[in-house]
Amino acid sequence: MTFTSPGLAYVARGDLCSGCGACAGLAPQAVHMALTSPGWLRPVQTAALTPAQEAAVTVACPGLGQAVAAAGRPDDALFGPYLAMRIGHATNPSLRHAGASGGALSAFLSHLLSSGTVEAVVTNSPDPADPVGNATRTLTDPGDLTDTAGSRYAPSAPLAGLAGWLEDHRATGRRFAFLGKPCDTAALRALALSDPDIAAAFPMILSFFCAGVPSLTGAGAILAALGVPKEDVAAFRYRGNGWPGRATATLKDGTERSMTYHDSWGGILSKHVQHRCKICADGTGTAADLVCADAWETDAKGYPTFEERPGVSLIVARTALGQRILAEAEAAGAIVTGPFDPTRLAAIQPGQRERRRALLARLAALRIAGRPIPVYRGLQLAAAARQNPIGRNVKNFIGMLRRTLLTRK
């Protein structure tokens, strides 16, 4: 694949693309997103970018890097700046059951629409043409949010539609809440800070803790493990309808086959995560106003347990706006919350914890091997690495260096 854009060429050379779609949204006449082997969404450049488009891509692209400023907020070395942390769940039982954890994100989106804070929300849902894939939807009816609730562990490029939403905003004044992966929200926030039109069109940005984006090959592996031909699948849920919920294929004859979250994510999908996610400095949505995650229960050793139970969300308000919306949603009865001790966060999110602690060593290995890496500013990589024993950092360095050199052969 050939890129004349220097930024896109750098990202492609280092396999740094997260598939967010920002480049396609910024230059829709020159770039589009396409599905590539083994099931990633990647940009395809068909025309030259203008200087303004190139500059915007450089600002936005999470493959090139990310900058975070604490701006006086508490700033956790592993989980980033925040103003408040709570646990809670949607008061609507349907949203709570359908959501990946406690349905808090769906409840916030419903509140934003019902209160008139925004006129539409941008989020992902199952692709009508491919039940294991994703499609980006623009919703105006809170009643539609149950259909989009629940994690979707497959590639998505929600920012590919950016040009259309901006055109809509300029013509009608319509405001959008955006819900996306941390890399999606980092790109949108960077653009909003540099473009008042984008800031006005997207006054509210929400995200979730993300362990990485698996390829569609991973979804195929789940179907194979369930003994389900893809052509027989009418609908597919990766999670939700319980907490944590089961990966469930609904067949065209109405029957269902499913497996546990531990088996679907831990045993299959986590092995298909793209390279950019393995060197991600922000799996926790530091650029968003509000972020939600699983508030896992832990066993006697402090490790998360995955027994089915009513869902509970961790809710992180990162900005003053996020803190205000959290309070307003609770006052309106959309959510119910309780206190959360931030010192527990590292224990209940071991995947995020270990990736952040290992990141500096992994990036150093890539740099030694001559591979392009993102430029991270304000993300406390050294502080996170110091939480690791030296031996573990060395192991991560050697492991990444070995994998990188082997892929060159």
Backbone torsions as a table, in degrees:
resi	resn	phi	psi	omega
1	MET	NA	131.4	-175.1
2	THR	-105.9	132.3	176.3
3	PHE	-122.9	127.5	172.9
4	THR	-90.2	-17.6	174.6
5	SER	-71.1	123.2	179.2
6	PRO	-58.8	-40.5	-179.9
7	GLY	-64.6	-47.5	180.0
8	LEU	-66.6	-34.7	177.8
9	ALA	-65.5	-41.1	178.4
10	TYR	-62.2	-45.5	-179.8
11	VAL	-62.4	-43.6	179.7
12	ALA	-64.5	-39.7	-178.5
13	ARG	-63.1	-34.5	-179.2
14	GLY	-96.8	3.6	-175.5
15	ASP	54.2	46.8	-173.9
16	LEU	-100.1	1.2	-176.3
17	CYS	-71.0	133.7	174.4
18	SER	-96.2	-10.2	179.0
19	GLY	80.1	24.6	-175.1
20	CYS	-70.4	-27.8	179.4
21	GLY	89.6	4.1	-177.1
22	ALA	-59.5	-40.8	-178.4
23	CYS	-62.5	-39.6	178.0
24	ALA	-69.0	-35.2	178.0
25	GLY	-69.8	-30.7	-179.5
26	LEU	-83.8	-27.9	-177.4
27	ALA	-135.3	64.8	-172.2
28	PRO	-65.1	-21.5	177.7
29	GLN	-82.8	-12.0	-175.1
30	ALA	-117.8	-20.5	-175.1
31	VAL	-136.6	138.4	171.0
32	HIS	-137.6	158.9	179.8
33	MET	-93.4	138.4	-179.2
34	ALA	-137.4	151.4	178.8
35	LEU	-82.2	124.8	-179.6
36	THR	-121.1	165.2	178.1
37	SER	-66.9	138.7	1.6
38	PRO	-94.6	31.4	179.2
39	GLY	121.8	39.2	176.7
40	TRP	-106.4	154.9	168.4
41	LEU	-94.1	122.5	-176.3
42	ARG	-135.5	150.7	179.4
43	PRO	-72.7	143.4	172.8
44	VAL	-121.6	120.4	-178.6
45	GLN	-95.2	127.6	-178.0
46	THR	-117.5	-7.9	178.9
47	ALA	-153.3	164.5	-179.5
48	ALA	-70.4	145.4	172.7
49	LEU	-82.8	145.2	172.1
50	THR	-71.4	161.7	176.0
51	PRO	-55.6	-37.9	179.7
52	ALA	-67.1	-39.7	177.8
53	GLN	-67.2	-41.1	177.8
54	GLU	-61.0	-42.2	179.3
55	ALA	-64.1	-40.7	-179.8
56	ALA	-67.0	-40.0	177.1
57	VAL	-62.1	-40.9	179.0
58	THR	-61.7	-38.9	178.1
59	VAL	-67.4	-42.3	-168.6
60	ALA	-87.3	-38.6	-163.6
61	CYS	-60.3	116.3	178.0
62	PRO	-70.6	-15.5	173.9
63	GLY	-69.9	-26.8	177.6
64	LEU	-82.9	-28.0	177.8
65	GLY	153.1	-175.2	-178.4
66	GLN	-157.2	143.5	176.7
67	ALA	-123.5	136.5	179.3
68	VAL	-129.9	134.0	177.0
69	ALA	-117.9	126.2	-178.6
70	ALA	-67.7	-34.3	177.2
71	ALA	50.2	46.0	175.1
72	GLY	83.6	-2.4	179.3
73	ARG	-83.4	155.4	167.6
74	PRO	-54.4	137.4	-171.8
75	ASP	-133.3	96.1	-179.5
76	ASP	-74.1	135.1	-176.4
77	ALA	-62.1	-28.1	-178.9
78	LEU	-96.8	-31.8	-168.0
79	PHE	-120.8	-0.1	170.5
80	GLY	85.2	-178.8	-176.2
81	PRO	-70.9	148.2	178.1
82	TYR	-159.0	164.2	175.0
83	LEU	-114.0	-29.2	-179.9
84	ALA	-154.0	146.3	172.5
85	MET	-129.7	131.3	179.2
86	ARG	-138.1	164.8	165.7
87	ILE	-112.5	153.0	-179.0
88	GLY	-179.2	-173.0	178.5
89	HIS	-159.7	162.8	176.1
90	ALA	-64.9	141.2	175.0
91	THR	-79.5	-22.5	175.1
92	ASN	-73.0	114.5	-175.1
93	PRO	-62.5	-29.6	178.8
94	SER	-67.7	-43.1	177.7
95	LEU	-65.6	-41.4	-179.6
96	ARG	-62.4	-41.8	-178.5
97	HIS	-70.7	-39.6	-176.6
98	ALA	-75.0	-27.9	-175.3
99	GLY	-68.0	160.9	-179.6
100	ALA	-65.9	-34.2	174.7
101	SER	-124.8	-98.6	-178.6
102	GLY	-102.3	10.1	179.0
103	GLY	71.9	16.4	-175.7
104	ALA	-64.6	-41.3	179.9
105	LEU	-61.3	-44.2	178.3
106	SER	-63.2	-37.1	178.8
107	ALA	-66.3	-40.3	177.6
108	PHE	-63.6	-44.2	179.3
109	LEU	-62.4	-42.1	178.0
110	SER	-61.3	-43.1	179.0
111	HIS	-64.6	-41.1	-179.7
112	LEU	-61.8	-38.1	177.5
113	LEU	-72.6	-47.6	-175.5
114	SER	-65.3	-32.8	-178.0
115	SER	-83.9	-9.6	-177.5
116	GLY	79.4	10.8	176.6
117	THR	-62.2	-37.2	172.1
118	VAL	-134.8	162.3	177.1
119	GLU	-98.8	-13.6	-178.2
120	ALA	-156.3	157.2	174.5
121	VAL	-124.4	143.0	176.4
122	VAL	-106.2	122.6	-177.9
123	THR	-152.8	174.0	178.9
124	ASN	-99.5	154.7	177.1
125	SER	-149.5	170.5	175.4
126	PRO	-59.1	141.7	179.2
127	ASP	-77.7	121.2	179.3
128	PRO	-57.4	-27.1	-178.6
129	ALA	-87.9	-12.3	-177.1
130	ASP	-154.4	100.0	-172.6
131	PRO	-57.2	-26.8	178.9
132	VAL	-88.6	-10.1	-178.7
133	GLY	-92.7	179.4	-178.5
134	ASN	-117.2	150.7	171.4
135	ALA	-135.7	141.5	178.5
136	THR	-86.7	131.9	-178.8
137	ARG	-123.0	149.3	172.8
138	THR	-110.6	113.7	-172.8
139	LEU	-110.0	142.1	175.8
140	THR	-121.0	-12.9	-178.0
141	ASP	-106.7	118.1	178.3
142	PRO	-55.2	-27.3	-179.7
143	GLY	-64.8	-19.6	-179.8
144	ASP	-80.8	-10.0	-172.7
145	LEU	-70.4	-25.5	176.3
146	THR	-60.9	-34.4	-179.6
147	ASP	-69.4	-25.1	-176.9
148	THR	-101.4	-2.2	-177.7
149	ALA	-72.7	153.5	178.9
150	GLY	100.4	143.3	-177.5
151	SER	-65.2	148.1	179.4
152	ARG	-125.9	92.5	-174.1
153	TYR	-83.0	65.6	179.4
154	ALA	-150.8	161.0	-178.7
155	PRO	-58.1	144.9	174.0
156	SER	-148.7	146.7	179.8
157	ALA	-129.7	66.0	-171.7
158	PRO	-64.0	-27.0	-177.1
159	LEU	-79.4	-2.8	175.7
160	ALA	-63.1	-20.9	179.5
161	GLY	-92.5	10.5	-173.3
162	LEU	-56.5	-43.9	-176.7
163	ALA	-60.5	-40.1	179.9
164	GLY	-66.6	-41.7	178.8
165	TRP	-65.7	-38.6	177.8
166	LEU	-65.4	-40.7	177.6
167	GLU	-61.9	-41.8	178.0
168	ASP	-61.9	-46.4	-179.3
169	HIS	-61.7	-43.3	-178.5
170	ARG	-66.4	-32.7	-178.1
171	ALA	-82.2	-35.4	-171.4
172	THR	-119.7	-14.9	-174.5
173	GLY	80.3	5.4	-177.4
174	ARG	-64.0	135.4	179.9
175	ARG	-108.5	145.6	-174.6
176	PHE	-121.4	142.7	162.0
177	ALA	-96.1	136.2	-177.4
178	PHE	-113.2	128.7	174.0
179	LEU	-118.7	118.7	-178.8
180	GLY	-151.4	176.8	175.4
181	LYS	-62.5	160.5	178.3
182	PRO	-53.9	-38.9	179.0
183	CYS	-67.7	-36.6	176.7
184	ASP	-62.4	-45.9	-176.8
185	THR	-70.7	-32.0	175.9
186	ALA	-63.2	-42.2	179.1
187	ALA	-65.1	-45.5	-178.7
188	LEU	-65.8	-40.5	179.1
189	ARG	-64.1	-42.2	178.7
190	ALA	-60.7	-40.0	178.4
191	LEU	-69.1	-40.9	179.8
192	ALA	-63.0	-33.9	178.7
193	LEU	-71.0	-20.0	-178.6
194	SER	-108.6	-10.3	-175.6
195	ASP	-135.7	107.9	-178.9
196	PRO	-58.9	-31.7	178.5
197	ASP	-63.1	-42.5	179.4
198	ILE	-67.8	-40.7	177.6
199	ALA	-60.2	-40.5	-179.7
200	ALA	-71.1	-36.0	-178.9
201	ALA	-72.1	-29.8	-177.0
202	PHE	-124.6	75.3	-177.7
203	PRO	-73.0	-13.2	-177.2
204	MET	-135.3	125.5	-179.5
205	ILE	-122.5	126.8	-179.2
206	LEU	-124.1	153.7	179.7
207	SER	-151.0	-169.0	-177.1
208	PHE	-151.2	161.2	173.6
209	PHE	-69.1	130.7	-173.6
210	CYS	-124.4	129.4	178.7
211	ALA	-92.7	-1.1	179.2
212	GLY	127.4	161.0	-177.4
213	VAL	-104.3	112.7	174.8
214	PRO	-78.1	155.9	175.1
215	SER	-76.3	167.8	175.9
216	LEU	-66.8	-17.1	173.3
217	THR	-62.0	-34.5	177.2
218	GLY	-62.7	-43.8	177.1
219	ALA	-62.2	-39.7	177.1
220	GLY	-61.5	-35.1	179.0
221	ALA	-68.0	-34.8	175.5
222	ILE	-64.4	-46.8	179.5
223	LEU	-60.4	-39.5	178.6
224	ALA	-63.8	-41.3	179.5
225	ALA	-65.7	-29.6	177.9
226	LEU	-83.8	-7.9	-178.3
227	GLY	71.5	35.9	-175.7
228	VAL	-117.3	117.6	171.7
229	PRO	-65.8	138.3	-176.4
230	LYS	-58.5	-35.1	-177.7
231	GLU	-68.2	-13.3	179.0
232	ASP	-92.3	-3.1	-173.9
233	VAL	-87.7	125.9	175.9
234	ALA	-95.2	-33.4	-179.7
235	ALA	-153.6	153.7	-178.9
236	PHE	-145.6	132.3	174.5
237	ARG	-119.9	130.6	176.8
238	TYR	-80.2	-33.5	179.7
239	ARG	-157.8	178.4	178.4
240	GLY	95.2	-177.7	-169.0
241	ASN	54.7	52.1	-174.2
242	GLY	126.5	168.9	-178.9
243	TRP	-129.2	116.9	5.3
244	PRO	-80.4	-7.6	-178.2
245	GLY	85.8	158.5	-177.8
246	ARG	-105.2	150.7	169.1
247	ALA	-73.2	118.1	-169.0
248	THR	-130.0	123.7	173.2
249	ALA	-101.1	122.9	173.7
250	THR	-98.5	120.7	-175.6
251	LEU	-84.6	162.8	-178.3
252	LYS	-64.8	-18.7	176.5
253	ASP	-88.2	3.7	176.7
254	GLY	93.3	-10.9	178.3
255	THR	-79.0	163.1	-179.4
256	GLU	-127.1	147.5	170.3
257	ARG	-133.5	140.9	-173.1
258	SER	-150.1	165.9	173.7
259	MET	-142.7	163.6	-176.7
260	THR	-70.9	160.5	174.6
261	TYR	-60.0	-40.7	179.5
262	HIS	-58.3	-41.7	-179.2
263	ASP	-77.0	-39.6	-175.1
264	SER	-73.2	-49.3	179.5
265	TRP	-81.2	-55.1	-175.2
266	GLY	-66.3	-36.1	-175.4
267	GLY	-92.1	-23.5	-173.5
268	ILE	-127.4	-66.4	-169.1
269	LEU	-61.1	-38.4	-177.8
270	SER	-62.2	-20.0	178.9
271	LYS	-83.1	-5.0	-177.2
272	HIS	-115.6	17.8	-177.0
273	VAL	-75.1	140.0	-176.4
274	GLN	-69.9	159.2	-175.6
275	HIS	-58.4	-43.6	-177.5
276	ARG	-57.1	-35.2	-179.3
277	CYS	-70.1	-27.7	-179.7
278	LYS	-74.8	-15.1	176.6
279	ILE	-121.6	31.8	179.9
280	CYS	-80.1	131.2	176.9
281	ALA	-92.3	-4.6	-174.5
282	ASP	-144.9	81.1	173.6
283	GLY	-91.3	6.8	-172.3
284	THR	-119.4	14.2	171.7
285	GLY	68.3	47.6	-176.6
286	THR	-65.9	-18.8	-177.6
287	ALA	-88.8	-8.3	-175.3
288	ALA	-84.8	165.4	173.0
289	ASP	-81.5	-43.9	178.0
290	LEU	-130.0	139.6	-179.5
291	VAL	-134.4	141.4	176.3
292	CYS	-125.8	158.0	-178.1
293	ALA	-155.7	177.8	174.8
294	ASP	-78.1	126.5	173.2
295	ALA	-94.3	70.6	-172.7
296	TRP	-58.3	143.6	164.4
297	GLU	-76.6	153.0	-177.6
298	THR	-122.2	155.5	177.9
299	ASP	-85.7	-171.9	-175.8
300	ALA	-62.8	-24.9	178.5
301	LYS	-90.8	0.3	178.2
302	GLY	88.5	6.9	-178.2
303	TYR	-93.3	142.4	-178.1
304	PRO	-58.7	142.3	173.9
305	THR	-110.0	152.8	-172.4
306	PHE	-120.9	26.7	174.9
307	GLU	-65.3	143.7	179.9
308	GLU	-65.9	134.1	178.3
309	ARG	-160.8	170.4	175.5
310	PRO	-59.2	136.5	-172.2
311	GLY	-69.4	143.3	175.8
312	VAL	-133.2	128.8	-178.8
313	SER	-102.8	140.7	162.6
314	LEU	-82.5	133.1	-178.3
315	ILE	-121.4	121.3	-179.6
316	VAL	-116.8	115.2	173.2
317	ALA	-91.8	114.9	-175.2
318	ARG	-96.3	-21.7	-178.1
319	THR	-126.9	167.9	177.1
320	ALA	-61.9	-37.1	177.0
321	LEU	-63.4	-44.7	178.0
322	GLY	-60.7	-40.5	178.9
323	GLN	-64.4	-38.5	179.5
324	ARG	-67.8	-44.3	-180.0
325	ILE	-64.9	-37.6	175.7
326	LEU	-58.0	-48.6	-179.8
327	ALA	-64.5	-41.4	-178.4
328	GLU	-68.1	-39.1	179.8
329	ALA	-65.8	-38.5	178.0
330	GLU	-69.3	-41.9	178.8
331	ALA	-62.6	-33.5	180.0
332	ALA	-80.2	-6.4	179.4
333	GLY	84.1	14.3	179.7
334	ALA	-78.2	-31.8	179.1
335	ILE	-135.7	161.9	170.3
336	VAL	-126.3	137.4	-175.5
337	THR	-131.2	165.3	174.6
338	GLY	-142.6	173.5	-176.8
339	PRO	-70.4	154.4	175.3
340	PHE	-140.2	134.9	178.6
341	ASP	-89.6	111.8	-177.8
342	PRO	-58.2	-22.1	179.3
343	THR	-68.4	-14.2	178.4
344	ARG	-83.8	-12.5	-168.5
345	LEU	-62.8	-42.8	-178.8
346	ALA	-61.1	-34.3	-177.8
347	ALA	-72.7	-37.5	-175.3
348	ILE	-89.7	-5.0	176.6
349	GLN	-128.1	65.0	-175.2
350	PRO	-64.9	-31.0	178.9
351	GLY	-64.7	-46.9	176.5
352	GLN	-62.2	-43.6	-178.7
353	ARG	-58.6	-50.7	-174.4
354	GLU	-70.8	-36.6	178.5
355	ARG	-64.8	-42.6	-179.1
356	ARG	-66.5	-40.6	180.0
357	ARG	-66.5	-31.3	-177.7
358	ALA	-85.9	-11.1	-166.2
359	LEU	-63.5	-45.3	-176.6
360	LEU	-59.9	-41.1	178.6
361	ALA	-64.5	-40.7	179.6
362	ARG	-65.9	-42.7	178.6
363	LEU	-64.8	-38.8	178.1
364	ALA	-61.3	-40.2	178.9
365	ALA	-64.2	-42.6	178.1
366	LEU	-63.8	-39.8	178.8
367	ARG	-64.3	-43.7	178.3
368	ILE	-60.7	-36.7	-179.1
369	ALA	-79.5	-1.6	178.5
370	GLY	80.3	17.7	-179.2
371	ARG	-90.5	142.8	174.3
372	PRO	-61.3	144.6	176.3
373	ILE	-135.8	156.2	175.5
374	PRO	-67.7	155.4	174.5
375	VAL	-99.3	114.5	-179.4
376	TYR	-106.9	129.3	177.4
377	ARG	-125.4	134.1	176.3
378	GLY	76.9	15.3	-177.1
379	LEU	-106.0	10.9	170.0
380	GLN	54.3	46.7	-178.6
381	LEU	-62.9	-41.6	-178.5
382	ALA	-67.5	-41.0	179.2
383	ALA	-62.9	-39.7	177.9
384	ALA	-66.8	-42.0	-179.4
385	ALA	-63.0	-33.6	-179.7
386	ARG	-67.3	-15.5	176.1
387	GLN	-78.1	-11.4	179.0
388	ASN	-92.6	144.8	167.6
389	PRO	-61.0	150.1	-178.9
390	ILE	-57.2	-40.5	-178.7
391	GLY	-60.7	-36.4	179.9
392	ARG	-70.9	-37.2	175.9
393	ASN	-64.4	-41.2	178.1
394	VAL	-62.8	-41.6	179.0
395	LYS	-61.6	-42.8	178.8
396	ASN	-66.7	-38.6	178.1
397	PHE	-62.1	-49.3	-177.4
398	ILE	-66.2	-41.1	-179.8
399	GLY	-61.6	-45.2	179.3
400	MET	-67.9	-40.2	179.3
401	LEU	-62.9	-43.2	-179.9
402	ARG	-62.9	-46.4	-179.5
403	ARG	-62.8	-39.0	-178.7
404	THR	-66.2	-44.4	-179.0
405	LEU	-68.3	-34.4	180.0
406	LEU	-68.0	-36.7	-179.8
407	THR	-70.4	-14.9	178.1
408	ARG	-77.7	-21.3	-172.7
409	LYS	-81.5	NA	NA
